[in-house]
Amino acid sequence: MKKKIITISRQFGSGGRGIGKLLADRLDIPFYDKELIELASKESGIDERIFKSEGEETGRFYQVLGAIGYALGSPAGGIYEYSINDQLYLVQANIIEQLANEGPCVIVGRCADYVLADREDVLNIYLCADMDERLRRVIDEYHVEDADEAMLCKVDKRRSNYYQYYTDRVWGKAENYDLCINTGKFDTDAIIGMIVDAYRRS
């Protein structure tokens, strides 16, 4: 089956959002990263700020803080058994499935590769880079002037814990993806070209 959905998992500072946006523009298909937060907020009625603050944290230590009253489109009797983050994950997963059903798109992060694992039309990408290159990008392109290695490692650890918690898989492990690219070794056009080629050939 021809691929039509691209998911991008990425180390912090590897350029995942920028590459994903350029990729979507090249293919003329929708792009979703932070846009998922707005969609999930509108669909669920949950404040965007909650998604932004908890969106890539594990839900293991969070307790339910009042009634949200929403789960996957209907009031679920067991909703209070879930942590806040578990509820957020379920809402976002539902949105990701809806977007995939609507047609081709690029989705960054949020365990999209796992959420769509049962589909055969998904190309899963993992982007990484050496620490020096990632730190340069975070400072120069993301404009985080006080960034250091400890900060990058902390963000990656949070993403890894979130991914493993909800998928029982290892974040960044090559066999979990179709294509892994070190973004520090190639220019952006070359990276986009590699992904587009894989997308059209598979």
PyRosetta script that sets phi, psi and omega in degrees:
from pyrosetta import init, pose_from_sequence

init()
pose = pose_from_sequence("MKKKIITISRQFGSGGRGIGKLLADRLDIPFYDKELIELASKESGIDERIFKSEGEETGRFYQVLGAIGYALGSPAGGIYEYSINDQLYLVQANIIEQLANEGPCVIVGRCADYVLADREDVLNIYLCADMDERLRRVIDEYHVEDADEAMLCKVDKRRSNYYQYYTDRVWGKAENYDLCINTGKFDTDAIIGMIVDAYRRS")
pose.set_psi(1, 135.2)
pose.set_omega(1, -179.9)
pose.set_phi(2, -65.7)
pose.set_psi(2, 135.6)
pose.set_omega(2, 179.0)
pose.set_phi(3, -69.2)
pose.set_psi(3, 142.9)
pose.set_omega(3, 175.9)
pose.set_phi(4, -137.3)
pose.set_psi(4, -17.7)
pose.set_omega(4, 178.3)
pose.set_phi(5, -110.5)
pose.set_psi(5, 135.1)
pose.set_omega(5, 175.1)
pose.set_phi(6, -118.2)
pose.set_psi(6, 125.4)
pose.set_omega(6, 172.9)
pose.set_phi(7, -108.4)
pose.set_psi(7, 143.5)
pose.set_omega(7, 179.9)
pose.set_phi(8, -126.2)
pose.set_psi(8, 117.9)
pose.set_omega(8, 169.6)
pose.set_phi(9, -102.3)
pose.set_psi(9, 147.3)
pose.set_omega(9, -172.6)
pose.set_phi(10, -155.5)
pose.set_psi(10, 144.6)
pose.set_omega(10, 168.8)
pose.set_phi(11, -69.7)
pose.set_psi(11, 149.6)
pose.set_omega(11, 177.9)
pose.set_phi(12, -65.1)
pose.set_psi(12, 125.8)
pose.set_omega(12, -179.3)
pose.set_phi(13, 94.4)
pose.set_psi(13, 1.3)
pose.set_omega(13, -179.4)
pose.set_phi(14, -87.8)
pose.set_psi(14, -3.5)
pose.set_omega(14, 176.3)
pose.set_phi(15, 88.2)
pose.set_psi(15, 22.2)
pose.set_omega(15, -173.8)
pose.set_phi(16, -59.4)
pose.set_psi(16, -45.0)
pose.set_omega(16, -178.6)
pose.set_phi(17, -65.8)
pose.set_psi(17, -46.8)
pose.set_omega(17, -178.9)
pose.set_phi(18, -62.8)
pose.set_psi(18, -43.7)
pose.set_omega(18, 179.0)
pose.set_phi(19, -65.5)
pose.set_psi(19, -41.5)
pose.set_omega(19, 178.9)
pose.set_phi(20, -61.6)
pose.set_psi(20, -40.9)
pose.set_omega(20, 179.7)
pose.set_phi(21, -66.9)
pose.set_psi(21, -43.9)
pose.set_omega(21, 178.2)
pose.set_phi(22, -64.8)
pose.set_psi(22, -36.8)
pose.set_omega(22, 178.8)
pose.set_phi(23, -63.9)
pose.set_psi(23, -45.8)
pose.set_omega(23, 178.8)
pose.set_phi(24, -63.0)
pose.set_psi(24, -39.8)
pose.set_omega(24, 177.9)
pose.set_phi(25, -63.2)
pose.set_psi(25, -42.2)
pose.set_omega(25, -179.3)
pose.set_phi(26, -62.9)
pose.set_psi(26, -39.5)
pose.set_omega(26, -178.0)
pose.set_phi(27, -89.0)
pose.set_psi(27, -7.7)
pose.set_omega(27, -179.2)
pose.set_phi(28, 58.6)
pose.set_psi(28, 49.3)
pose.set_omega(28, 177.3)
pose.set_phi(29, -130.7)
pose.set_psi(29, 160.1)
pose.set_omega(29, -177.9)
pose.set_phi(30, -63.4)
pose.set_psi(30, 153.1)
pose.set_omega(30, -180.0)
pose.set_phi(31, -123.4)
pose.set_psi(31, 134.1)
pose.set_omega(31, -179.7)
pose.set_phi(32, -134.0)
pose.set_psi(32, 122.8)
pose.set_omega(32, 172.4)
pose.set_phi(33, -138.1)
pose.set_psi(33, -97.0)
pose.set_omega(33, 174.8)
pose.set_phi(34, -66.3)
pose.set_psi(34, -20.4)
pose.set_omega(34, 177.8)
pose.set_phi(35, -59.4)
pose.set_psi(35, -27.2)
pose.set_omega(35, 178.4)
pose.set_phi(36, -63.2)
pose.set_psi(36, -33.2)
pose.set_omega(36, -179.8)
pose.set_phi(37, -63.1)
pose.set_psi(37, -45.4)
pose.set_omega(37, 179.1)
pose.set_phi(38, -62.6)
pose.set_psi(38, -43.8)
pose.set_omega(38, 180.0)
pose.set_phi(39, -64.5)
pose.set_psi(39, -43.9)
pose.set_omega(39, -179.3)
pose.set_phi(40, -65.9)
pose.set_psi(40, -36.8)
pose.set_omega(40, 178.8)
pose.set_phi(41, -64.9)
pose.set_psi(41, -45.3)
pose.set_omega(41, 179.7)
pose.set_phi(42, -65.0)
pose.set_psi(42, -40.2)
pose.set_omega(42, -177.2)
pose.set_phi(43, -68.5)
pose.set_psi(43, -37.0)
pose.set_omega(43, -171.7)
pose.set_phi(44, -100.3)
pose.set_psi(44, -22.5)
pose.set_omega(44, -174.3)
pose.set_phi(45, 83.4)
pose.set_psi(45, 5.7)
pose.set_omega(45, 178.7)
pose.set_phi(46, -85.9)
pose.set_psi(46, 135.1)
pose.set_omega(46, -178.5)
pose.set_phi(47, -56.6)
pose.set_psi(47, 135.1)
pose.set_omega(47, 179.5)
pose.set_phi(48, -55.3)
pose.set_psi(48, -33.4)
pose.set_omega(48, -176.6)
pose.set_phi(49, -63.1)
pose.set_psi(49, -29.6)
pose.set_omega(49, 178.5)
pose.set_phi(50, -70.2)
pose.set_psi(50, -42.4)
pose.set_omega(50, 176.6)
pose.set_phi(51, -61.0)
pose.set_psi(51, -42.2)
pose.set_omega(51, -176.4)
pose.set_phi(52, -68.0)
pose.set_psi(52, -36.2)
pose.set_omega(52, -176.7)
pose.set_phi(53, -82.7)
pose.set_psi(53, -27.8)
pose.set_omega(53, -175.6)
pose.set_phi(54, -115.1)
pose.set_psi(54, 1.9)
pose.set_omega(54, -168.5)
pose.set_phi(55, -60.8)
pose.set_psi(55, -25.9)
pose.set_omega(55, 178.7)
pose.set_phi(56, -130.9)
pose.set_psi(56, 32.6)
pose.set_omega(56, 172.5)
pose.set_phi(57, -104.9)
pose.set_psi(57, 153.2)
pose.set_omega(57, 175.1)
pose.set_phi(58, -75.7)
pose.set_psi(58, 150.8)
pose.set_omega(58, -176.9)
pose.set_phi(59, -94.6)
pose.set_psi(59, 7.5)
pose.set_omega(59, -172.0)
pose.set_phi(60, -59.0)
pose.set_psi(60, -37.2)
pose.set_omega(60, -171.9)
pose.set_phi(61, -107.2)
pose.set_psi(61, 7.3)
pose.set_omega(61, -179.6)
pose.set_phi(62, -95.0)
pose.set_psi(62, 135.9)
pose.set_omega(62, 176.2)
pose.set_phi(63, -104.6)
pose.set_psi(63, 155.7)
pose.set_omega(63, -179.7)
pose.set_phi(64, -65.1)
pose.set_psi(64, 129.0)
pose.set_omega(64, -176.9)
pose.set_phi(65, -110.2)
pose.set_psi(65, 64.2)
pose.set_omega(65, 178.8)
pose.set_phi(66, 98.9)
pose.set_psi(66, 179.1)
pose.set_omega(66, -172.3)
pose.set_phi(67, -89.6)
pose.set_psi(67, 118.2)
pose.set_omega(67, 171.0)
pose.set_phi(68, -89.6)
pose.set_psi(68, -35.4)
pose.set_omega(68, 172.2)
pose.set_phi(69, 69.7)
pose.set_psi(69, 24.8)
pose.set_omega(69, -179.9)
pose.set_phi(70, -146.4)
pose.set_psi(70, 136.5)
pose.set_omega(70, 173.8)
pose.set_phi(71, -157.0)
pose.set_psi(71, 110.9)
pose.set_omega(71, 175.4)
pose.set_phi(72, 53.1)
pose.set_psi(72, 42.7)
pose.set_omega(72, 171.5)
pose.set_phi(73, 90.7)
pose.set_psi(73, -3.8)
pose.set_omega(73, 179.8)
pose.set_phi(74, -151.3)
pose.set_psi(74, 151.8)
pose.set_omega(74, 177.5)
pose.set_phi(75, -66.9)
pose.set_psi(75, 121.1)
pose.set_omega(75, -176.5)
pose.set_phi(76, -104.4)
pose.set_psi(76, 132.4)
pose.set_omega(76, -177.9)
pose.set_phi(77, -59.6)
pose.set_psi(77, -31.8)
pose.set_omega(77, -176.3)
pose.set_phi(78, -95.1)
pose.set_psi(78, 16.4)
pose.set_omega(78, -174.2)
pose.set_phi(79, -60.0)
pose.set_psi(79, -32.3)
pose.set_omega(79, -175.7)
pose.set_phi(80, -76.1)
pose.set_psi(80, -7.1)
pose.set_omega(80, 177.0)
pose.set_phi(81, -79.8)
pose.set_psi(81, -12.8)
pose.set_omega(81, -177.3)
pose.set_phi(82, -97.1)
pose.set_psi(82, 148.3)
pose.set_omega(82, 172.2)
pose.set_phi(83, -71.5)
pose.set_psi(83, 166.5)
pose.set_omega(83, 176.9)
pose.set_phi(84, -54.6)
pose.set_psi(84, -46.9)
pose.set_omega(84, -175.9)
pose.set_phi(85, -68.8)
pose.set_psi(85, -32.6)
pose.set_omega(85, 176.2)
pose.set_phi(86, -63.2)
pose.set_psi(86, -39.5)
pose.set_omega(86, 177.9)
pose.set_phi(87, -65.4)
pose.set_psi(87, -42.4)
pose.set_omega(87, 178.7)
pose.set_phi(88, -62.8)
pose.set_psi(88, -40.7)
pose.set_omega(88, 179.5)
pose.set_phi(89, -62.0)
pose.set_psi(89, -44.3)
pose.set_omega(89, -179.1)
pose.set_phi(90, -62.8)
pose.set_psi(90, -41.0)
pose.set_omega(90, 179.2)
pose.set_phi(91, -64.3)
pose.set_psi(91, -47.0)
pose.set_omega(91, -179.1)
pose.set_phi(92, -64.9)
pose.set_psi(92, -39.2)
pose.set_omega(92, 178.6)
pose.set_phi(93, -62.0)
pose.set_psi(93, -39.8)
pose.set_omega(93, 178.6)
pose.set_phi(94, -63.6)
pose.set_psi(94, -42.2)
pose.set_omega(94, 178.0)
pose.set_phi(95, -62.8)
pose.set_psi(95, -43.7)
pose.set_omega(95, 179.9)
pose.set_phi(96, -59.6)
pose.set_psi(96, -43.7)
pose.set_omega(96, 178.9)
pose.set_phi(97, -64.2)
pose.set_psi(97, -39.7)
pose.set_omega(97, 178.6)
pose.set_phi(98, -63.7)
pose.set_psi(98, -43.9)
pose.set_omega(98, -179.7)
pose.set_phi(99, -63.4)
pose.set_psi(99, -41.1)
pose.set_omega(99, 179.3)
pose.set_phi(100, -63.8)
pose.set_psi(100, -35.9)
pose.set_omega(100, 179.4)
pose.set_phi(101, -71.3)
pose.set_psi(101, -23.7)
pose.set_omega(101, -178.2)
pose.set_phi(102, -77.9)
pose.set_psi(102, -23.8)
pose.set_omega(102, 178.9)
pose.set_phi(103, 145.9)
pose.set_psi(103, -176.2)
pose.set_omega(103, -177.7)
pose.set_phi(104, -55.6)
pose.set_psi(104, 143.0)
pose.set_omega(104, 177.8)
pose.set_phi(105, -168.4)
pose.set_psi(105, 168.0)
pose.set_omega(105, 173.3)
pose.set_phi(106, -114.3)
pose.set_psi(106, 128.5)
pose.set_omega(106, -178.6)
pose.set_phi(107, -124.2)
pose.set_psi(107, 126.6)
pose.set_omega(107, -179.0)
pose.set_phi(108, -103.4)
pose.set_psi(108, 127.7)
pose.set_omega(108, 171.9)
pose.set_phi(109, 70.6)
pose.set_psi(109, -161.2)
pose.set_omega(109, 175.0)
pose.set_phi(110, 58.0)
pose.set_psi(110, 34.6)
pose.set_omega(110, 175.9)
pose.set_phi(111, 57.6)
pose.set_psi(111, 27.3)
pose.set_omega(111, -176.0)
pose.set_phi(112, -60.7)
pose.set_psi(112, -34.9)
pose.set_omega(112, 178.7)
pose.set_phi(113, -60.7)
pose.set_psi(113, -37.4)
pose.set_omega(113, -179.7)
pose.set_phi(114, -77.7)
pose.set_psi(114, -43.1)
pose.set_omega(114, 179.9)
pose.set_phi(115, -57.2)
pose.set_psi(115, -36.3)
pose.set_omega(115, -177.3)
pose.set_phi(116, -101.2)
pose.set_psi(116, 19.0)
pose.set_omega(116, -173.4)
pose.set_phi(117, -60.4)
pose.set_psi(117, -26.6)
pose.set_omega(117, -178.3)
pose.set_phi(118, -81.5)
pose.set_psi(118, -7.5)
pose.set_omega(118, -180.0)
pose.set_phi(119, -89.8)
pose.set_psi(119, 146.7)
pose.set_omega(119, 179.4)
pose.set_phi(120, -97.8)
pose.set_psi(120, -1.9)
pose.set_omega(120, -175.3)
pose.set_phi(121, -106.1)
pose.set_psi(121, 27.7)
pose.set_omega(121, -176.2)
pose.set_phi(122, -115.3)
pose.set_psi(122, 133.2)
pose.set_omega(122, 174.5)
pose.set_phi(123, -108.2)
pose.set_psi(123, 117.0)
pose.set_omega(123, -175.6)
pose.set_phi(124, -101.2)
pose.set_psi(124, 122.7)
pose.set_omega(124, -176.0)
pose.set_phi(125, -114.0)
pose.set_psi(125, 142.0)
pose.set_omega(125, 172.2)
pose.set_phi(126, -124.3)
pose.set_psi(126, 126.8)
pose.set_omega(126, -179.4)
pose.set_phi(127, -111.7)
pose.set_psi(127, 132.6)
pose.set_omega(127, 179.0)
pose.set_phi(128, -138.9)
pose.set_psi(128, 175.3)
pose.set_omega(128, 175.6)
pose.set_phi(129, -166.4)
pose.set_psi(129, 161.6)
pose.set_omega(129, 175.9)
pose.set_phi(130, -64.3)
pose.set_psi(130, 153.5)
pose.set_omega(130, -176.3)
pose.set_phi(131, -56.8)
pose.set_psi(131, -43.9)
pose.set_omega(131, -178.5)
pose.set_phi(132, -60.5)
pose.set_psi(132, -42.1)
pose.set_omega(132, 179.8)
pose.set_phi(133, -67.8)
pose.set_psi(133, -40.8)
pose.set_omega(133, 179.4)
pose.set_phi(134, -66.0)
pose.set_psi(134, -41.4)
pose.set_omega(134, 179.6)
pose.set_phi(135, -64.8)
pose.set_psi(135, -40.5)
pose.set_omega(135, 177.3)
pose.set_phi(136, -59.8)
pose.set_psi(136, -45.6)
pose.set_omega(136, -177.5)
pose.set_phi(137, -65.6)
pose.set_psi(137, -41.6)
pose.set_omega(137, -179.0)
pose.set_phi(138, -62.3)
pose.set_psi(138, -39.2)
pose.set_omega(138, -179.3)
pose.set_phi(139, -76.8)
pose.set_psi(139, -48.7)
pose.set_omega(139, -173.2)
pose.set_phi(140, -80.5)
pose.set_psi(140, -37.8)
pose.set_omega(140, -174.7)
pose.set_phi(141, -102.4)
pose.set_psi(141, -36.5)
pose.set_omega(141, 178.8)
pose.set_phi(142, -89.1)
pose.set_psi(142, -11.1)
pose.set_omega(142, 177.3)
pose.set_phi(143, 60.8)
pose.set_psi(143, 40.4)
pose.set_omega(143, 173.9)
pose.set_phi(144, -101.6)
pose.set_psi(144, 89.7)
pose.set_omega(144, -168.8)
pose.set_phi(145, -67.1)
pose.set_psi(145, -28.4)
pose.set_omega(145, -177.9)
pose.set_phi(146, -96.0)
pose.set_psi(146, 16.0)
pose.set_omega(146, -179.4)
pose.set_phi(147, -64.8)
pose.set_psi(147, 144.3)
pose.set_omega(147, 173.9)
pose.set_phi(148, -145.5)
pose.set_psi(148, 177.6)
pose.set_omega(148, -177.1)
pose.set_phi(149, -60.1)
pose.set_psi(149, -38.7)
pose.set_omega(149, -179.0)
pose.set_phi(150, -61.2)
pose.set_psi(150, -39.3)
pose.set_omega(150, 179.3)
pose.set_phi(151, -63.9)
pose.set_psi(151, -46.5)
pose.set_omega(151, -179.8)
pose.set_phi(152, -62.0)
pose.set_psi(152, -42.6)
pose.set_omega(152, 180.0)
pose.set_phi(153, -64.3)
pose.set_psi(153, -36.2)
pose.set_omega(153, -180.0)
pose.set_phi(154, -66.2)
pose.set_psi(154, -44.3)
pose.set_omega(154, 179.2)
pose.set_phi(155, -63.3)
pose.set_psi(155, -44.2)
pose.set_omega(155, 179.8)
pose.set_phi(156, -64.0)
pose.set_psi(156, -39.0)
pose.set_omega(156, 179.1)
pose.set_phi(157, -64.1)
pose.set_psi(157, -39.9)
pose.set_omega(157, 178.3)
pose.set_phi(158, -63.0)
pose.set_psi(158, -44.0)
pose.set_omega(158, 179.0)
pose.set_phi(159, -64.8)
pose.set_psi(159, -41.4)
pose.set_omega(159, -179.7)
pose.set_phi(160, -63.4)
pose.set_psi(160, -44.8)
pose.set_omega(160, 179.9)
pose.set_phi(161, -63.7)
pose.set_psi(161, -42.2)
pose.set_omega(161, 179.0)
pose.set_phi(162, -61.0)
pose.set_psi(162, -47.9)
pose.set_omega(162, -178.3)
pose.set_phi(163, -62.7)
pose.set_psi(163, -46.8)
pose.set_omega(163, -178.0)
pose.set_phi(164, -67.1)
pose.set_psi(164, -36.9)
pose.set_omega(164, -179.1)
pose.set_phi(165, -61.3)
pose.set_psi(165, -42.6)
pose.set_omega(165, -175.1)
pose.set_phi(166, -92.4)
pose.set_psi(166, -13.7)
pose.set_omega(166, -175.7)
pose.set_phi(167, -120.4)
pose.set_psi(167, -17.9)
pose.set_omega(167, -173.0)
pose.set_phi(168, 60.9)
pose.set_psi(168, 24.8)
pose.set_omega(168, 177.1)
pose.set_phi(169, -122.5)
pose.set_psi(169, 162.7)
pose.set_omega(169, -178.0)
pose.set_phi(170, -90.1)
pose.set_psi(170, 120.4)
pose.set_omega(170, 178.4)
pose.set_phi(171, -65.0)
pose.set_psi(171, 129.2)
pose.set_omega(171, 178.5)
pose.set_phi(172, 86.9)
pose.set_psi(172, -2.6)
pose.set_omega(172, 178.8)
pose.set_phi(173, -75.3)
pose.set_psi(173, 124.4)
pose.set_omega(173, -168.0)
pose.set_phi(174, -53.1)
pose.set_psi(174, -40.8)
pose.set_omega(174, -174.8)
pose.set_phi(175, -68.8)
pose.set_psi(175, -9.3)
pose.set_omega(175, 177.1)
pose.set_phi(176, -85.3)
pose.set_psi(176, -1.2)
pose.set_omega(176, -175.9)
pose.set_phi(177, -131.8)
pose.set_psi(177, 161.9)
pose.set_omega(177, 178.4)
pose.set_phi(178, -88.3)
pose.set_psi(178, -28.6)
pose.set_omega(178, -176.9)
pose.set_phi(179, -150.2)
pose.set_psi(179, 124.6)
pose.set_omega(179, 177.1)
pose.set_phi(180, -114.6)
pose.set_psi(180, 131.0)
pose.set_omega(180, -175.9)
pose.set_phi(181, -131.3)
pose.set_psi(181, 131.4)
pose.set_omega(181, 171.6)
pose.set_phi(182, -85.4)
pose.set_psi(182, 105.4)
pose.set_omega(182, -172.6)
pose.set_phi(183, -71.7)
pose.set_psi(183, -10.3)
pose.set_omega(183, 177.3)
pose.set_phi(184, -83.1)
pose.set_psi(184, -9.8)
pose.set_omega(184, -176.3)
pose.set_phi(185, -99.0)
pose.set_psi(185, -10.6)
pose.set_omega(185, -176.7)
pose.set_phi(186, -136.4)
pose.set_psi(186, 152.9)
pose.set_omega(186, 174.3)
pose.set_phi(187, -77.4)
pose.set_psi(187, 166.1)
pose.set_omega(187, -172.8)
pose.set_phi(188, -60.6)
pose.set_psi(188, -41.4)
pose.set_omega(188, 179.7)
pose.set_phi(189, -60.7)
pose.set_psi(189, -39.6)
pose.set_omega(189, 179.5)
pose.set_phi(190, -66.0)
pose.set_psi(190, -40.4)
pose.set_omega(190, 179.7)
pose.set_phi(191, -64.6)
pose.set_psi(191, -46.8)
pose.set_omega(191, 177.4)
pose.set_phi(192, -59.0)
pose.set_psi(192, -42.7)
pose.set_omega(192, 179.9)
pose.set_phi(193, -60.8)
pose.set_psi(193, -42.4)
pose.set_omega(193, 179.2)
pose.set_phi(194, -61.9)
pose.set_psi(194, -44.2)
pose.set_omega(194, -178.0)
pose.set_phi(195, -69.2)
pose.set_psi(195, -43.2)
pose.set_omega(195, 178.5)
pose.set_phi(196, -61.3)
pose.set_psi(196, -41.9)
pose.set_omega(196, 179.6)
pose.set_phi(197, -62.3)
pose.set_psi(197, -44.6)
pose.set_omega(197, 178.6)
pose.set_phi(198, -64.1)
pose.set_psi(198, -39.9)
pose.set_omega(198, -179.5)
pose.set_phi(199, -62.4)
pose.set_psi(199, -42.3)
pose.set_omega(199, -176.1)
pose.set_phi(200, -82.0)
pose.set_psi(200, -26.4)
pose.set_omega(200, -178.5)
pose.set_phi(201, -85.4)
pose.set_psi(201, -24.7)
pose.set_omega(201, -174.1)
pose.set_phi(202, -85.9)
pose.dump_pdb("model.pdb")
